[in-house]
């Protein structure tokens, strides 16, 4: 049994959580100095180019490359998907009508503000379909959006915030499509979310792959659907066609501009070589594979530094990986994650999840494994960057498992007649604790970036 009417209006608490998410992201977007925002300058150059020139950059323009007197990376982010920059350029263009200047920092950051707020909204909607109580839906949205690193991503211009929004959209339309046996409307929504993901970040492509598998397997397993093979082909063709229309142009354009390089990765390496040949002093990438380390040696080097740095920055490390939360906070967040996952596992052992929940967990777990594997390979084989924001979509799996465990535990209490003995619903209590943890992080650490 799920929440009775998923279309009923949000409760006061749900509106408060949504407004709180938007207000905090907006305040950070207004107050956060650019020097506290990694890569924002380099990505903003693409926005300025589009606003000034009225065209999309190719990635060869010196104005869009990361070149300076002190630090040179030798390539442009225009070689990679940059949908957030395109959207921000629209906001900036609107702002120029009132200010006359293209360098309006708030307009540049609005895309991230709306992305994380959108995540909160979609998580609340998802919670209504996934859980038995509204307090569990509230907990799910709080865990996903009020993790310090997630909220930080909603304060400045980056691609990570919109990539998280794209994954939230995928999950929503997967659950919606499953419950309605894959109508055209749900498949169109899924295709749009795929397109946003394709044009935002390579790291979430595993979510797209696993979403497709979820659709196919769910149809095959549903004996109530007539002509299942035909439905898979029709819906697959619809999704592929929309993705080709909305996102395919970028990769075709890349291939035309850069000698058949659809993803721009090989051309990025060639760009670095050309810039270095021009006499620029280049940033020296740390590449364990190039330095002769095996993957096991890399993982174990410096007492598992890659693992611990990735884990900490997944929870929250700010600026250029220089501002840390108190050690106690990392310990508490880790304890909540571990205990929440163990609770979910124990619930699944006692009460086998329904087919939809089981498929969803497998799909999300597979997506996270692919995401983490890509992050590991990137740090090992290309550029050592143990940053948790590259695997930030993992928070959706953790949030779901914690809320699932709490939701089904509270259901067991209700079924056993112990409801009156519970002064505060467990999911509501954990939501309050989670928000207090975020307040501690925000007041004690994140506020330092505003000084």
Helices and strands as residue ranges (DSSP letters): H 12-31, G 34-36, H 40-53, G 62-64, G 77-79, H 83-99, H 105-130, H 134-145, H 148-153, H 160-179, H 184-198, G 202-204, H 205-221, H 228-243, I 244-248, H 249-257, H 265-277, H 295-316, E 317-318, E 323-324, H 327-350, H 355-381, G 388-391, H 394-415, G 419-421, H 426-444, G 446-450
